[in-house]
C-alpha cells in the first residue's frame, strides 16, 4: 500500500477466524489457487469464483463473512461487484486485489466500499494476514466502553453494530462503523490519519488515503451537508476531530 507493506498491530489478533467463510473472486487461476490454499491453511472455509455476475448472485443467496475481490474481472468488474455487494449487505467486509498502482484506482476501490486493498504482485501470506485482520476487527471485540454511544440525535449501538441518526438507520460498512464509534467515543480529541490508521484499521503503516476516503464517505452519512462538516471536522495540519452536538 502506497509502496509500504502494512504491518498488523497486536490488537487486531484477538478473535479466531477458523471456519469463517471467505469468497475469493479472482479470474487468474494461478493466483486464485495460491490464495485459496493459504486461506484454507489458516483455517478458513473458502469458495472461489471467476466471474463478477456469479459473485453477486452468490452473495445474494449466501453472503460470506468476507469478500476477497479482484478489481479486473470478466462480466462485472470489481468496483461494480463491490457496489452491488454493499447494496445487498452493507456490513460485508471487502478486501480488494488490484494490479493497478495508481492512487486514483486505489481510491476508486475504497470509494466503492472496500475496507482494504492489496496491490499485485503480493505475498499470499500478506493477503492472508490482511484478511484475518479485517475479519477479526469486523466480527471480534467491540470498542472500549459501554454498549451504546449517544451524541445528540446520533445513537451507536455497539453490541448490535447499528447506527441511527434521528429516525433513520445509517447503512455503514464495518470500517465506517468502527471509525464513527472511535471518533464519537473520543469526542473533542484530534487524531492524525496515521493514528486513525493504527487505531481503526489496526495497521502501523499504510496508505493514508484510506483514512481520507473513509472520512469523506462517513461525512455523506452523518453530516447535514458533507461539504461543510460540523461533526466530523478537519483539523488543518493534523487530521480529524469529532465535535459533539
PAPA-149301 format. One record per atom (N, C-alpha, C): residue in one letter; atom name; x, y, z. Coordinates in pm, 1 decimal. Each point is the difference from the previous one (the first is absolute). Layout:
N
A:CA:X:Y:Z
...
//
This chain:
245
X:N:84.8:-119.1:0.0
X:CA:-84.8:119.1:0.0
X:C:87.6:123.1:0.0
X:N:-15.5:82.6:-106.6
X:CA:77.0:120.8:-4.9
X:C:148.8:-25.5:6.1
X:N:44.0:-120.7:-50.1
X:CA:140.7:-31.6:-1.2
X:C:50.7:-57.9:130.8
X:N:-87.6:-18.7:97.6
X:CA:40.9:-54.4:128.5
X:C:-82.6:-123.4:29.6
X:N:58.5:-95.0:70.0
X:CA:-73.6:-117.0:44.7
X:C:-58.9:28.5:135.9
X:N:-132.1:-5.2:8.6
X:CA:-66.5:28.6:126.3
X:C:25.0:-112.1:99.4
X:N:20.5:36.4:124.9
X:CA:23.7:-97.4:104.9
X:C:-114.7:4.5:99.9
X:N:-58.3:-116.1:33.1
X:CA:-111.1:-0.5:94.4
X:C:47.3:29.5:140.3
X:N:-84.8:67.0:76.2
X:CA:30.3:22.0:140.7
X:C:-44.1:-120.9:79.6
X:N:52.0:-13.2:121.1
X:CA:-34.8:-115.9:81.8
X:C:-145.5:0.6:39.1
X:N:-63.1:117.7:6.9
X:CA:-139.3:7.0:40.4
X:C:-95.4:-58.8:-99.9
X:N:44.4:-23.4:-126.1
X:CA:-88.2:-52.4:-102.0
X:C:-8.1:-151.3:2.4
X:N:72.5:-67.0:90.4
X:CA:9.1:-144.8:-4.8
X:C:-68.3:-64.8:119.0
X:N:-123.2:38.4:27.8
X:CA:-67.5:-49.8:118.6
X:C:-97.9:-112.5:-31.0
X:N:-82.5:15.1:-102.7
X:CA:-106.6:-95.2:-26.8
X:C:44.7:-105.2:-100.1
X:N:-39.0:-127.6:19.8
X:CA:38.8:-104.5:-94.2
X:C:-71.5:15.6:-133.2
X:N:64.4:-46.7:-107.9
X:CA:-60.9:7.2:-133.0
X:C:-26.5:-138.5:-56.5
X:N:30.1:-105.9:76.0
X:CA:-19.2:-136.5:-47.1
X:C:-147.6:-23.4:-32.9
X:N:-25.0:-51.7:-118.6
X:CA:-135.9:-31.3:-41.5
X:C:-74.3:115.1:-64.2
X:N:54.9:118.2:2.7
X:CA:-66.6:114.4:-60.5
X:C:4.7:-13.5:-150.9
X:N:-107.0:43.8:-65.3
X:CA:-17.9:-23.5:-143.2
X:C:49.5:119.5:-82.3
X:N:91.9:-28.2:-90.7
X:CA:56.3:101.5:-88.0
X:C:-33.1:-35.9:-144.2
X:N:-51.0:96.5:-74.3
X:CA:-24.3:-17.5:-143.0
X:C:110.9:71.4:-76.0
X:N:80.7:-76.7:-73.8
X:CA:107.0:54.5:-82.7
X:C:-53.6:14.3:-142.5
X:N:4.3:122.2:-53.4
X:CA:-44.3:25.0:-136.8
X:C:122.2:47.7:-78.1
X:N:57.4:-91.0:-76.0
X:CA:126.7:24.2:-69.4
X:C:3.1:-86.0:-126.3
X:N:20.6:60.9:-117.7
X:CA:-4.2:-74.8:-124.8
X:C:135.3:-56.9:-41.7
X:N:107.4:35.0:70.2
X:CA:130.2:-58.6:-26.9
X:C:10.4:-130.2:80.0
X:N:-0.1:-113.1:-72.0
X:CA:-7.0:-130.4:66.0
X:C:118.6:-24.1:93.2
X:N:119.3:43.0:-41.7
X:CA:118.6:-22.4:82.2
X:C:-5.9:79.9:129.5
X:N:-35.4:128.4:-11.3
X:CA:-12.1:85.0:118.2
X:C:-107.3:-54.9:93.8
X:N:-114.1:-37.5:-57.4
X:CA:-110.9:-50.7:81.9
X:C:39.3:-127.1:73.8
X:N:69.1:-90.8:-69.7
X:CA:39.4:-126.4:62.4
X:C:88.3:23.9:122.1
X:N:94.3:92.0:-12.7
X:CA:90.5:28.5:111.2
X:C:-75.7:65.2:115.0
X:N:-84.6:98.7:-30.8
X:CA:-76.2:68.2:104.3
X:C:-91.2:-96.4:75.3
X:N:-71.6:-82.6:-74.0
X:CA:-91.5:-95.0:63.2
X:C:76.2:-94.0:92.0
X:N:116.8:-47.2:-46.0
X:CA:80.1:-91.4:82.2
X:C:45.4:66.2:130.1
X:N:47.0:123.5:-8.1
X:CA:47.8:70.6:119.2
X:C:-114.8:28.2:98.2
X:N:-113.2:42.8:-52.1
X:CA:-112.8:31.1:87.3
X:C:-53.5:-125.7:67.6
X:N:-6.5:-109.5:-73.6
X:CA:-45.3:-126.7:60.0
X:C:99.9:-48.5:104.0
X:N:128.3:20.1:-27.3
X:CA:102.6:-39.3:96.4
X:C:-16.2:77.8:130.5
X:N:-51.0:123.9:-9.0
X:CA:-24.4:82.1:119.1
X:C:-128.7:-39.7:71.7
X:N:-73.8:-97.4:-55.2
X:CA:-119.3:-50.8:66.7
X:C:-131.7:53.4:-52.2
X:N:4.2:80.1:-105.6
X:CA:-123.3:57.6:-54.4
X:C:-65.1:-94.5:-100.8
X:N:-130.6:14.4:-14.4
X:CA:-74.7:-71.5:-102.6
X:C:-6.2:89.8:-122.3
X:N:49.5:-47.8:-113.3
X:CA:20.5:87.0:-115.6
X:C:-75.1:-52.5:-122.3
X:N:-71.3:89.4:-67.7
X:CA:-60.2:-27.6:-129.7
X:C:65.8:91.2:-102.8
X:N:3.6:-43.9:-125.5
X:CA:67.3:76.4:-104.5
X:C:-90.3:14.3:-122.1
X:N:-10.0:123.9:-50.8
X:CA:-71.7:28.1:-123.5
X:C:88.3:86.2:-88.5
X:N:-25.7:-5.3:-131.4
X:CA:82.7:76.8:-93.9
X:C:-76.5:111.6:-67.6
X:N:-131.1:8.4:20.2
X:CA:-84.5:92.7:-74.8
X:C:-73.1:94.1:94.6
X:N:-5.2:128.4:-37.2
X:CA:-62.9:99.1:85.6
X:C:-148.7:-22.8:21.3
X:N:-71.6:-33.4:-105.3
X:CA:-144.9:-22.9:13.4
X:C:-28.8:-121.6:87.6
X:N:80.0:-104.8:-16.0
X:CA:-17.6:-117.7:84.8
X:C:26.5:33.7:146.0
X:N:95.8:88.7:23.6
X:CA:30.7:40.7:137.0
X:C:-117.9:72.3:63.9
X:N:-61.3:93.2:-74.2
X:CA:-116.4:72.9:53.4
X:C:-113.9:-96.1:30.8
X:N:-22.7:-96.1:-89.8
X:CA:-106.2:-98.0:22.7
X:C:27.6:-82.6:124.9
X:N:126.9:-39.2:19.8
X:CA:35.1:-79.6:117.4
X:C:-16.8:81.0:127.8
X:N:38.3:126.9:-3.5
X:CA:-12.5:86.0:118.0
X:C:-147.2:22.0:33.7
X:N:-82.8:12.7:-102.0
X:CA:-143.2:17.6:23.3
X:C:-60.7:-123.7:66.1
X:N:44.2:-118.4:-41.8
X:CA:-55.6:-125.2:51.2
X:C:54.8:-36.2:137.1
X:N:132.1:10.9:14.0
X:CA:65.0:-41.2:124.6
X:C:123.1:86.2:24.1
X:N:-15.6:113.9:67.1
X:CA:113.7:91.3:18.0
X:C:111.5:-63.4:82.7
X:N:124.5:17.9:-42.7
X:CA:113.3:-51.0:77.9
X:C:29.1:92.0:117.8
X:N:98.5:-38.2:80.1
X:CA:45.1:87.9:108.4
X:C:93.7:108.4:-51.9
X:N:64.2:-25.2:-114.6
X:CA:88.6:99.1:-60.8
X:C:9.0:-28.2:-149.5
X:N:10.1:106.9:-77.3
X:CA:15.8:-8.4:-144.3
X:C:140.7:45.1:-37.2
X:N:77.1:-89.5:-62.9
X:CA:133.5:31.4:-50.4
X:C:-12.9:12.7:-151.3
X:N:12.9:121.8:-50.4
X:CA:-51.3:34.9:-131.8
X:C:106.6:62.5:-88.6
X:N:19.5:-59.7:-119.7
X:CA:91.0:57.7:-97.5
X:C:-68.5:117.6:-68.8
X:N:77.5:104.0:-31.0
X:CA:-56.8:118.0:-65.5
X:C:-38.9:-28.7:-144.0
X:N:84.3:-72.6:-73.7
X:CA:-23.1:-26.4:-141.8
X:C:-61.7:-138.4:-16.8
X:N:-129.1:-2.4:-34.3
X:CA:-73.5:-125.7:-12.3
X:C:-81.4:-1.4:-129.1
X:N:-26.4:-118.2:-54.4
X:CA:-93.7:-8.8:-111.7
X:C:-143.4:14.3:48.9
X:N:-87.9:44.9:-87.8
X:CA:-140.2:16.9:37.6
X:C:-22.1:134.4:64.6
X:N:22.7:8.0:128.0
X:CA:-1.8:125.4:75.7
X:C:137.7:20.9:59.9
X:N:50.7:123.7:-4.1
X:CA:129.8:21.8:63.3
X:C:-15.8:7.0:151.6
X:N:113.7:0.5:69.2
X:CA:-2.6:-5.4:145.0
X:C:-69.8:117.4:64.9
X:N:9.9:117.6:-59.8
X:CA:-67.0:117.1:56.1
X:C:-150.4:-18.5:2.0
X:N:-54.8:-49.9:-112.0
X:CA:-144.3:-20.3:-7.8
X:C:-44.4:-112.0:92.8
X:N:79.9:-106.5:8.7
X:CA:-32.8:-108.3:92.0
X:C:-2.4:51.4:143.7
X:N:99.3:80.3:35.9
X:CA:7.9:55.1:135.1
X:C:-121.5:86.9:30.6
X:N:-37.4:84.9:-94.5
X:CA:-115.8:87.4:19.0
X:C:-127.7:-80.9:17.5
X:N:-18.3:-103.2:-82.4
X:CA:-121.1:-81.6:10.9
X:C:0.6:-82.3:128.4
X:N:117.5:-49.1:39.4
X:CA:10.9:-74.3:125.3
X:C:-35.3:89.1:118.3
X:N:46.1:124.1:-2.6
X:CA:-30.7:94.9:106.8
X:C:-149.8:30.5:5.0
X:N:-62.3:10.4:-117.4
X:CA:-143.5:26.1:-3.0
X:C:-77.8:-116.3:61.5
X:N:49.1:-122.3:-21.2
X:CA:-66.5:-117.9:54.9
X:C:29.7:-16.7:148.7
X:N:125.0:21.8:39.2
X:CA:44.0:-22.2:137.8
X:C:99.5:109.2:37.8
X:N:-47.9:112.1:55.6
X:CA:88.0:114.2:29.2
X:C:116.7:-32.0:91.5
X:N:-13.7:-101.4:85.4
X:CA:107.2:-28.8:96.1
X:C:92.4:-112.5:-45.6
X:N:-11.0:-43.1:-125.9
X:CA:87.5:-106.2:-50.1
X:C:142.8:52.4:-15.7
X:N:97.5:-58.2:70.6
X:CA:138.3:44.8:-17.0
X:C:52.7:-34.2:-139.5
X:N:70.2:94.4:-61.9
X:CA:53.5:-19.0:-135.4
X:C:147.5:38.5:-1.9
X:N:83.1:-91.4:-48.1
X:CA:140.6:28.3:-27.2
X:C:18.5:-11.4:-150.8
X:N:53.8:103.9:-61.0
X:CA:12.3:2.9:-145.8
X:C:143.9:-26.6:-41.6
X:N:14.0:-78.7:-106.3
X:CA:129.2:-29.1:-60.9
X:C:9.4:76.9:-130.1
X:N:109.3:69.6:-21.2
X:CA:12.8:77.0:-122.8
X:C:143.9:5.0:-48.1
X:N:16.7:-10.7:-132.7
X:CA:131.7:15.4:-61.2
X:C:25.8:144.2:-37.4
X:N:-100.9:85.2:17.2
X:CA:14.1:140.4:-35.1
X:C:60.6:75.6:117.5
X:N:112.0:64.8:-24.4
X:CA:70.3:67.0:108.4
X:C:-29.4:147.9:12.0
X:N:-77.8:55.4:-93.8
X:CA:-28.7:142.6:6.1
X:C:-89.1:32.2:119.3
X:N:25.6:112.9:63.6
X:CA:-77.0:39.6:117.7
X:C:-147.9:14.5:-31.1
X:N:-33.2:45.5:-122.9
X:CA:-141.1:16.5:-35.1
X:C:-72.2:-133.0:-1.8
X:N:67.4:-107.8:-43.4
X:CA:-61.8:-132.3:-2.3
X:C:-21.1:-52.3:141.6
X:N:95.4:24.9:88.4
X:CA:-15.5:-44.5:138.1
X:C:-114.8:75.8:67.3
X:N:-8.3:129.8:-26.2
X:CA:-107.4:78.9:59.1
X:C:-135.8:-44.5:-52.4
X:N:-7.4:-34.5:-128.7
X:CA:-125.6:-49.6:-55.3
X:C:-46.7:-124.0:75.0
X:N:92.7:-90.0:28.6
X:CA:-36.0:-120.0:74.0
X:C:-52.2:30.9:138.0
X:N:64.6:92.6:68.5
X:CA:-45.8:38.8:133.2
X:C:-134.6:69.2:-5.4
X:N:-20.0:86.1:-98.9
X:CA:-127.2:70.6:-11.9
X:C:-113.5:-94.7:-37.4
X:N:32.5:-110.6:-67.8
X:CA:-101.6:-99.2:-32.3
X:C:-43.0:-77.7:123.2
X:N:77.6:9.3:108.5
X:CA:-38.2:-65.1:124.7
X:C:98.3:-101.8:52.6
X:N:117.8:-13.2:-63.7
X:CA:99.4:-95.4:49.7
X:C:52.7:44.4:136.1
X:N:17.9:-96.8:89.5
X:CA:58.7:29.6:130.9
X:C:150.8:12.4:-9.7
X:N:59.1:-74.2:-92.4
X:CA:144.7:-3.3:-13.1
X:C:32.0:-46.8:-140.7
X:N:123.8:14.3:-40.9
X:CA:42.3:-48.9:-130.4
X:C:144.9:-43.3:7.9
X:N:38.6:-86.8:-94.1
X:CA:136.9:-47.6:-10.9
X:C:41.9:12.6:-145.4
X:N:117.7:55.5:-23.3
X:CA:48.9:19.0:-135.8
X:C:75.5:-122.8:-48.8
X:N:-28.3:-40.0:-125.1
X:CA:77.2:-105.4:-64.5
X:C:129.4:59.1:-56.3
X:N:109.6:-77.3:-0.2
X:CA:13.3:-135.4:56.9
X:C:7.4:6.1:151.8
X:N:-52.2:-101.7:65.0
X:CA:-3.0:-0.8:145.7
X:C:44.3:-135.6:51.9
X:N:32.4:-2.9:127.2
X:CA:28.5:-124.9:68.4
X:C:-132.6:-60.5:46.2
X:N:-27.0:-127.0:-29.9
X:CA:-124.9:-60.7:48.7
X:C:-9.2:0.7:151.7
X:N:114.5:-1.5:66.5
X:CA:-0.6:9.5:145.7
X:C:-50.1:137.2:44.4
X:N:42.3:105.0:-72.6
X:CA:-47.8:134.4:32.9
X:C:-151.4:9.5:-17.6
X:N:-51.9:-56.8:-108.9
X:CA:-144.4:3.3:-23.5
X:C:-72.6:-73.9:111.7
X:N:53.6:-115.4:39.6
X:CA:-63.2:-77.1:107.3
X:C:-4.1:79.6:129.9
X:N:110.7:65.9:33.4
X:CA:3.5:82.4:120.8
X:C:-99.5:114.7:-7.9
X:N:-10.4:60.5:-118.3
X:CA:-93.0:111.3:-17.8
X:C:-145.1:-47.2:15.9
X:N:-31.3:-115.1:-57.8
X:CA:-134.4:-56.9:12.2
X:C:-30.5:-32.1:145.4
X:N:94.4:-61.8:69.2
X:CA:-20.0:-31.7:141.6
X:C:-25.9:126.1:81.6
X:N:77.5:104.8:-27.3
X:CA:-15.4:125.0:74.0
X:C:-137.5:61.1:-21.6
X:N:-44.0:3.9:-125.9
X:CA:-130.6:58.3:-29.8
X:C:-110.9:-81.7:64.6
X:N:9.0:-133.8:-8.0
X:CA:-101.1:-85.6:61.5
X:C:-6.8:19.6:150.7
X:N:116.0:3.9:63.5
X:CA:1.8:13.9:145.3
X:C:-57.5:133.0:45.2
X:N:33.9:105.7:-71.3
X:CA:-49.0:131.2:40.1
X:C:-146.5:17.1:-33.8
X:N:-46.2:-68.5:-105.1
X:CA:-140.7:9.9:-37.8
X:C:-89.9:-79.5:93.6
X:N:46.8:-116.3:44.2
X:CA:-84.7:-90.6:77.4
X:C:47.9:-23.9:141.5
X:N:113.1:62.4:35.3
X:CA:61.2:-29.1:129.1
X:C:-44.6:90.9:110.5
X:N:96.4:42.8:79.3
X:CA:-29.2:78.4:120.7
X:C:-63.8:133.1:-34.5
X:N:-91.3:43.5:84.8
X:CA:-64.1:129.7:-14.2
X:C:93.7:109.0:49.8
X:N:-19.9:125.3:-44.2
X:CA:81.7:108.9:51.2
X:C:-13.8:14.0:151.2
X:N:100.9:60.1:61.4
X:CA:-2.7:17.9:145.0
X:C:-117.1:87.2:42.0
X:N:-49.0:-26.7:119.9
X:CA:-104.2:85.6:54.9
X:C:-133.9:-71.4:9.0
X:N:-107.5:78.0:17.0
X:CA:-133.1:-55.6:15.3
X:C:-54.3:-53.3:-130.1
X:N:-121.3:-54.3:6.1
X:CA:-61.4:-61.3:-116.1
X:C:-53.8:102.7:-98.6
X:N:-42.2:116.4:47.8
X:CA:-65.0:98.5:-86.2
X:C:67.2:135.8:13.9
X:N:21.9:64.5:-113.5
X:CA:51.6:136.5:-4.1
X:C:-109.0:90.7:-52.6
X:N:-14.2:118.2:60.9
X:CA:-99.9:96.4:-44.3
X:C:64.3:136.9:-14.6
X:N:-37.2:67.3:-108.1
X:CA:44.4:137.4:-20.9
X:C:-113.2:72.9:-71.6
X:N:-77.7:72.2:76.9
X:CA:-117.5:65.3:-57.1
X:C:-96.4:-102.4:-57.5
X:N:-31.5:12.5:-129.1
X:CA:-92.9:-92.7:-63.7
X:C:69.2:-122.7:-58.9
X:N:129.5:-15.6:28.1
X:CA:76.6:-113.7:-49.5
X:C:12.3:-105.2:110.0
X:N:-38.3:-124.0:-31.2
X:CA:7.2:-109.4:96.8
X:C:77.4:-115.6:-63.7
X:N:106.3:-42.6:68.9
X:CA:83.1:-110.5:-47.2
X:C:-16.0:-116.0:97.3
X:N:-59.7:-108.5:-47.2
X:CA:-14.4:-121.1:80.8
X:C:114.4:-93.4:-38.0
X:N:99.8:-7.7:86.1
X:CA:120.4:-74.7:-35.2
X:C:-20.4:-150.6:10.9
X:N:-91.9:-43.7:84.1
X:CA:-27.3:-143.8:8.9
X:C:-68.7:-48.9:-127.0
X:N:-98.8:76.9:-47.0
X:CA:-72.8:-37.8:-121.5
X:C:68.6:48.5:-126.6
X:N:99.9:88.7:17.0
X:CA:71.9:61.4:-113.2
X:C:-97.6:70.7:-93.7
X:N:-85.5:82.8:59.9
X:CA:-93.8:80.7:-76.4
X:C:16.4:146.5:38.0
X:N:-35.9:87.5:-93.5
X:CA:7.0:144.5:22.4
X:C:-128.9:62.2:-50.8
X:N:-60.2:87.1:82.1
X:CA:-116.7:74.9:-43.4
X:C:28.4:148.7:15.6
X:N:-50.2:76.1:-94.4
X:CA:10.0:145.5:3.3
X:C:-141.9:53.5:-8.7
X:N:-49.3:51.0:112.4
X:CA:-141.1:36.7:6.2
X:C:-83.5:-126.2:-10.6
X:N:-86.1:-5.6:-100.9
X:CA:-82.5:-119.3:-20.3
X:C:50.8:-84.9:-115.7
X:N:123.7:27.3:-46.3
X:CA:56.4:-73.5:-114.0
X:C:109.1:-95.8:46.0
X:N:-5.9:-122.4:-50.7
X:CA:109.9:-94.3:19.5
X:C:105.2:27.3:-106.3
X:N:125.6:11.6:41.2
X:CA:107.7:29.6:-94.1
X:C:65.7:-128.9:-46.8
X:N:6.5:-23.0:-131.9
X:CA:66.7:-119.6:-52.2
X:C:151.3:21.6:-7.4
X:N:71.3:-42.1:104.1
X:CA:143.8:21.0:6.4
X:C:74.5:-129.1:-28.9
X:N:114.0:12.7:-66.4
X:CA:90.1:-113.8:-11.4
X:C:66.7:-21.9:135.2
X:N:68.2:-113.8:14.4
X:CA:66.8:-28.5:126.7
X:C:103.5:106.1:35.0
X:N:78.3:41.8:-98.8
X:CA:101.5:101.3:27.0
X:C:-64.4:133.7:35.2
X:N:-106.5:35.3:-69.6
X:CA:-70.3:124.7:32.8
X:C:-54.5:-6.1:142.4
X:N:-56.3:-114.3:37.0
X:CA:-53.0:-16.1:136.0
X:C:111.4:16.7:102.2
X:N:112.6:-67.7:-22.5
X:CA:109.9:7.1:94.8
X:C:57.6:140.9:9.3
X:N:11.9:65.3:-115.6
X:CA:51.5:136.9:-0.3
X:C:-93.2:92.8:75.8
X:N:-129.7:-11.2:-25.2
X:CA:-97.1:85.2:68.4
X:C:-0.3:-25.6:150.3
X:N:-3.2:-127.5:39.2
X:CA:-1.8:-33.2:142.6
X:C:125.9:51.3:70.2
X:N:113.2:-12.9:-66.4
X:CA:125.1:47.5:59.9
X:C:-2.5:151.0:17.4
X:N:-40.6:73.0:-104.3
X:CA:1.0:145.7:7.3
X:C:-99.4:51.3:104.0
X:N:-120.6:-56.9:1.7
X:CA:-101.5:46.1:95.6
X:C:43.1:-31.2:143.2
X:N:61.9:-116.8:19.6
X:CA:44.4:-36.1:135.7
X:C:119.2:83.1:45.5
X:N:63.1:71.4:-93.1
X:CA:110.6:90.2:33.9
X:C:-33.3:142.1:-46.8
X:N:-124.7:38.8:20.9
X:CA:-46.4:131.1:-45.7
X:C:86.8:112.1:56.1
X:N:29.8:97.7:-86.6
X:CA:79.7:113.7:39.7
X:C:149.5:-20.5:-11.1
X:N:42.1:-122.2:-32.4
X:CA:143.0:-30.2:-9.9
X:C:38.7:-12.0:-147.1
X:N:108.0:66.3:-39.3
X:CA:45.9:-3.8:-138.9
X:C:93.8:-118.3:-21.3
X:N:-14.7:-65.7:-115.9
X:CA:83.5:-113.7:-35.6
X:C:57.6:20.9:-138.9
X:N:126.1:-36.5:-15.5
X:CA:61.6:2.5:-132.0
X:C:-49.3:-120.4:-79.2
X:N:22.7:3.5:-130.7
X:CA:-37.7:-114.2:-82.0
X:C:82.7:-122.8:36.0
X:N:125.8:20.5:38.4
X:CA:83.0:-112.1:43.1
X:C:-57.7:-65.8:125.3
X:N:-46.0:82.9:94.0
X:CA:-59.7:-55.0:121.7
X:C:-128.6:-76.8:-31.1
X:N:-81.7:54.3:-87.2
X:CA:-125.1:-67.7:-34.6
X:C:25.6:-129.7:-74.2
X:N:100.4:-0.9:-87.1
X:CA:34.6:-123.3:-70.8
X:C:39.2:-108.8:100.0
X:N:70.4:38.9:105.3
X:CA:41.9:-96.3:101.3
X:C:-116.9:-42.6:89.4
X:N:-80.4:95.7:45.0
X:CA:-105.1:-29.5:96.6
X:C:-121.7:-68.3:-62.8
X:N:-35.9:39.3:-121.1
X:CA:-122.5:-50.5:-63.3
X:C:29.0:-115.3:-96.0
X:N:106.7:12.1:-77.0
X:CA:33.5:-105.0:-97.3
X:C:91.6:-106.3:59.5
X:N:72.4:35.8:105.0
X:CA:88.9:-96.5:62.1
X:C:131.5:-18.0:-71.9
X:N:43.0:103.1:-76.0
X:CA:124.7:-10.4:-75.4
X:C:96.1:112.4:39.7
X:N:126.4:-38.3:16.8
X:CA:102.1:97.7:37.0
X:C:42.1:85.4:-119.6
X:N:-3.0:-57.9:-120.0
X:CA:37.0:71.0:-121.2
X:C:-107.6:-24.0:-105.3
X:N:-18.1:96.3:-89.1
X:CA:-97.4:-18.9:-106.3
X:C:-25.8:128.4:-74.6
X:N:-86.8:-8.5:-99.0
X:CA:-35.0:113.0:-84.4
X:C:-98.8:89.7:74.5
X:N:41.0:123.0:29.1
X:CA:-84.2:89.8:79.1
X:C:-125.6:42.1:-74.4
X:N:-2.1:-15.1:-132.4
X:CA:-122.3:32.2:-74.1
X:C:-114.3:-91.6:40.0
X:N:31.1:-116.7:56.4
X:CA:-103.3:-90.1:51.8
X:C:-84.9:72.8:104.5
X:N:65.6:70.2:90.8
X:CA:-71.0:75.4:103.8
X:C:-78.3:115.0:-62.3
X:N:63.5:72.6:-89.9
X:CA:-63.8:115.9:-63.0
X:C:-129.5:-38.6:-69.0
X:N:3.1:-108.2:-76.4
X:CA:-119.3:-43.6:-73.6
X:C:-110.1:-43.4:95.5
X:N:35.6:-72.1:106.1
X:CA:-102.5:-44.6:95.2
X:C:-62.6:118.1:75.0
X:N:80.0:99.4:33.1
X:CA:-55.0:120.1:62.9
X:C:-98.3:67.8:-95.2
X:N:38.1:11.9:-126.2
X:CA:-87.5:62.9:-98.9
X:C:-131.3:-76.4:-15.3
X:N:9.5:-133.8:-4.7
X:CA:-120.5:-80.9:-11.3
X:C:-87.6:13.8:123.7
X:N:62.0:-0.8:117.9
X:CA:-75.8:8.4:124.4
X:C:-71.1:134.0:11.8
X:N:63.5:106.7:-44.9
X:CA:-63.1:131.8:5.6
X:C:-129.4:6.6:-80.2
X:N:-5.6:-71.3:-112.3
X:CA:-121.9:1.6:-80.7
X:C:-117.5:-63.6:73.8
X:N:29.3:-75.7:105.2
X:CA:-104.5:-70.9:72.9
X:C:-36.8:65.7:133.0
X:N:94.0:73.2:61.0
X:CA:-27.7:55.4:133.1
X:C:-14.0:151.4:1.6
X:N:40.5:65.1:-107.8
X:CA:-7.1:145.6:-4.4
X:C:-122.9:46.8:-79.2
X:N:-59.2:110.9:42.5
X:CA:-109.6:58.6:-76.8
X:C:49.2:45.6:-136.5
X:N:122.6:51.5:-5.2
X:CA:63.3:41.2:-124.0
X:C:146.2:-43.4:6.7
X:N:33.8:-104.6:-77.0
X:CA:134.7:-56.2:7.8
X:C:107.2:98.4:-43.6
X:N:-36.8:100.5:-79.3
X:CA:98.6:98.0:-46.5
X:C:37.7:100.0:108.5
X:N:-84.7:13.5:101.4
X:CA:30.3:87.3:113.8
X:C:-25.7:-77.1:129.7
X:N:87.1:-93.3:33.1
X:CA:-23.2:-85.8:116.8
X:C:5.5:77.0:131.1
X:N:-89.3:-37.4:91.2
X:CA:-3.2:60.8:132.9
X:C:24.0:-102.3:110.6
X:N:-4.0:-129.1:-33.4
X:CA:21.1:-103.5:100.1
X:C:138.5:-64.1:-18.3
X:N:23.5:-56.9:-116.9
X:CA:129.3:-60.7:-30.8
X:C:82.1:103.9:-76.2
X:N:73.4:81.0:77.3
X:CA:64.4:117.9:-58.2
X:C:148.0:-25.2:-26.5
X:N:53.4:77.3:-92.3
X:CA:142.5:-5.2:-31.5
X:C:77.3:92.6:92.9
X:N:108.2:-50.5:54.9
X:CA:93.6:80.6:78.1
X:C:119.8:22.6:-90.6
X:N:7.0:116.1:-59.6
X:CA:99.7:27.4:-102.3
X:C:140.9:-20.1:51.8
X:N:79.7:-73.1:-77.6
X:CA:137.4:-29.2:37.7
X:C:14.6:-119.5:90.9
X:N:-113.2:-59.3:44.3
X:CA:7.3:-115.3:88.5
X:C:-84.4:-115.6:-51.8
X:N:-132.5:14.8:-0.2
X:CA:-86.6:-111.1:-39.3
X:C:-145.9:33.3:19.3
X:N:-65.7:-71.5:94.1
X:CA:-145.1:13.7:15.2
X:C:-38.8:-2.6:148.1
X:N:-117.7:58.0:27.6
X:CA:-53.5:4.4:136.1
X:C:-151.2:-12.1:-9.1
X:N:-58.9:-67.0:102.0
X:CA:-146.0:-5.9:10.3
X:C:-44.2:107.0:98.1
X:N:-82.1:93.1:-47.5
X:CA:-55.3:103.9:86.2
X:C:-139.5:-41.2:44.0
X:N:-22.0:-16.0:130.0
X:CA:-131.2:-46.7:48.2
X:C:-108.0:103.6:-27.2
X:N:-122.5:-51.8:-13.5
X:CA:-114.5:87.2:-29.2
X:C:-29.8:89.8:120.4
//
